[in-house]
Amino acid sequence: MDEYEVVPVNPVRRLEKRIEKLESLLAKETGKEFVKEIVDIIKMNQLIVDELVRSNESLKMEISKLPGRLDTLISQINELLSYVKASITEEVFSPESLRPFVNKMEKIAEGIKELTEVNKMLMENMSKLEKKLESSVQQKPMVLPRRIPIQKKPTILIPKKQ
């Protein structure tokens, strides 16, 4: 049996880049810096391995829960099938008992048809109106109304009689 693991790709890509960098530095740098880079790569590799072990363990725990959940699901499906089989053998509803329901559904369907027709007519009228508005806007430039200055009414002072 083959074993599979979920492996994040980003840390592996970083390691590849660092190894390429080391190879280029190897030709240029001294042995001390090279050893330091290798130690850093080993530490990074260990962190990746630790992360993989943790994710692998949590994945194993989740997978171990699946058989119990599958058993529950199977029992629920079997129960549902038994209900379906029982309802097939028994006549639960008679056509007469469903007649009021069918009549109501037919009325609702007629209402929906009428609403659809009204909506269709409204959409046609709206598109005609839109075309008229567009043509009138294109034919006539828009003239803004002039501002009419507001005049105050003169106040008349009436002397009081004493």
C-alpha positions as CSV (number, residue, x, y, z in Angstrom):
1,M,0.0,0.0,0.0
2,D,1.3,3.4,-1.0
3,E,1.5,6.2,1.6
4,Y,0.5,9.8,0.7
5,E,1.1,13.0,2.5
6,V,-0.1,16.5,2.1
7,V,3.0,18.6,1.4
8,P,3.0,22.4,1.2
9,V,4.9,23.6,-1.9
10,N,6.1,27.0,-0.7
11,P,8.7,25.8,1.8
12,V,10.1,23.3,-0.8
13,R,10.4,26.1,-3.4
14,R,12.3,28.3,-0.8
15,L,14.7,25.4,-0.2
16,E,15.3,25.0,-3.9
17,K,16.0,28.7,-4.3
18,R,18.4,28.6,-1.3
19,I,20.2,25.6,-2.7
20,E,20.6,27.4,-6.1
21,K,22.0,30.4,-4.1
22,L,24.4,28.2,-2.3
23,E,25.6,26.6,-5.5
24,S,26.4,30.1,-6.9
25,L,28.0,31.2,-3.6
26,L,30.1,28.0,-3.5
27,A,32.1,29.2,-6.4
28,K,32.6,32.7,-4.9
29,E,32.6,32.5,-1.1
30,T,34.6,30.8,1.6
31,G,33.9,27.6,3.3
32,K,32.7,29.2,6.5
33,E,29.8,31.0,4.9
34,F,29.0,27.9,2.9
35,V,28.7,25.8,6.1
36,K,26.6,28.5,7.7
37,E,24.2,28.4,4.7
38,I,24.0,24.6,4.9
39,V,23.2,24.7,8.6
40,D,20.4,27.2,7.9
41,I,19.0,24.9,5.2
42,I,19.1,21.9,7.6
43,K,17.2,23.9,10.2
44,M,14.6,25.0,7.6
45,N,14.3,21.4,6.4
46,Q,13.7,20.2,10.0
47,L,10.9,22.8,10.4
48,I,9.3,21.6,7.3
49,V,9.5,18.0,8.4
50,D,8.0,18.9,11.8
51,E,5.1,20.7,10.1
52,L,4.5,17.8,7.8
53,V,4.4,15.4,10.8
54,R,1.9,17.6,12.6
55,S,-0.4,17.9,9.5
56,N,0.0,14.2,8.8
57,E,-1.1,13.3,12.4
58,S,-4.1,15.6,12.3
59,L,-5.1,14.1,8.9
60,K,-4.9,10.6,10.4
61,M,-7.2,11.7,13.3
62,E,-9.8,13.1,10.9
63,I,-9.7,10.0,8.7
64,S,-10.1,7.7,11.7
65,K,-13.4,9.5,12.5
66,L,-14.8,8.8,9.0
67,P,-15.8,5.1,9.5
68,G,-18.1,6.0,12.4
69,R,-19.6,8.9,10.5
70,L,-20.1,6.6,7.4
71,D,-21.9,4.0,9.6
72,T,-24.3,6.7,10.9
73,L,-24.9,7.9,7.4
74,I,-25.6,4.4,6.1
75,S,-28.0,3.7,8.9
76,Q,-29.9,7.0,8.2
77,I,-30.1,6.2,4.5
78,N,-31.4,2.7,5.2
79,E,-34.0,4.2,7.5
80,L,-35.0,6.6,4.8
81,L,-35.3,3.8,2.3
82,S,-37.5,1.8,4.6
83,Y,-39.8,4.9,4.9
84,V,-39.9,5.2,1.1
85,K,-40.7,1.5,0.7
86,A,-43.5,1.7,3.3
87,S,-45.0,4.8,1.6
88,I,-45.0,3.0,-1.8
89,T,-47.0,0.1,-0.5
90,E,-49.5,2.2,1.3
91,E,-51.8,4.7,-0.4
92,V,-51.4,7.7,1.7
93,F,-53.4,10.3,-0.3
94,S,-56.4,9.8,-2.4
95,P,-57.0,11.9,-5.5
96,E,-60.1,13.4,-4.0
97,S,-58.2,14.6,-0.9
98,L,-55.7,16.3,-3.2
99,R,-58.3,18.1,-5.4
100,P,-58.4,21.4,-3.4
101,F,-54.6,21.5,-3.4
102,V,-54.5,21.0,-7.2
103,N,-57.2,23.7,-7.7
104,K,-55.2,26.2,-5.6
105,M,-52.0,25.4,-7.5
106,E,-53.8,26.0,-10.8
107,K,-55.1,29.4,-9.6
108,I,-51.6,30.3,-8.6
109,A,-50.2,29.2,-12.0
110,E,-52.8,31.4,-13.7
111,G,-51.9,34.3,-11.5
112,I,-48.2,33.8,-12.4
113,K,-49.1,33.8,-16.1
114,E,-51.0,37.0,-15.8
115,L,-48.1,38.7,-13.9
116,T,-45.7,37.5,-16.5
117,E,-47.8,39.0,-19.3
118,V,-48.1,42.3,-17.4
119,N,-44.3,42.4,-16.7
120,K,-43.7,41.7,-20.4
121,M,-45.9,44.6,-21.4
122,L,-44.3,46.9,-18.9
123,M,-40.8,46.0,-20.2
124,E,-42.0,46.7,-23.8
125,N,-43.4,50.1,-22.7
126,M,-40.3,50.9,-20.8
127,S,-38.1,50.2,-23.8
128,K,-40.3,52.3,-26.1
129,L,-40.2,55.2,-23.6
130,E,-36.4,54.8,-23.3
131,K,-36.1,55.0,-27.1
132,K,-38.3,58.1,-27.3
133,L,-36.3,59.8,-24.5
134,E,-33.0,58.9,-26.3
135,S,-34.2,60.2,-29.6
136,S,-35.6,63.5,-28.1
137,V,-32.3,64.1,-26.2
138,Q,-30.3,63.5,-29.4
139,Q,-32.5,65.8,-31.5
140,K,-32.8,68.8,-29.2
141,P,-30.1,70.2,-27.1
142,M,-31.0,70.6,-23.5
143,V,-32.0,74.2,-22.7
144,L,-31.7,75.1,-19.1
145,P,-34.3,77.5,-17.7
146,R,-33.3,81.0,-16.9
147,R,-33.1,82.1,-13.3
148,I,-35.8,84.5,-12.4
149,P,-34.7,86.8,-9.7
150,I,-36.9,86.7,-6.6
151,Q,-38.1,90.2,-5.7
152,K,-39.1,91.0,-2.3
153,K,-42.5,92.6,-1.8
154,P,-42.1,96.2,-0.7
155,T,-43.1,96.7,2.9
156,I,-45.5,99.6,3.5
157,L,-45.4,101.2,6.8
158,I,-48.7,102.4,8.1
159,P,-48.5,104.9,10.9
160,K,-50.5,104.0,14.0
161,K,-53.3,106.3,15.1
162,Q,-53.0,107.7,18.5
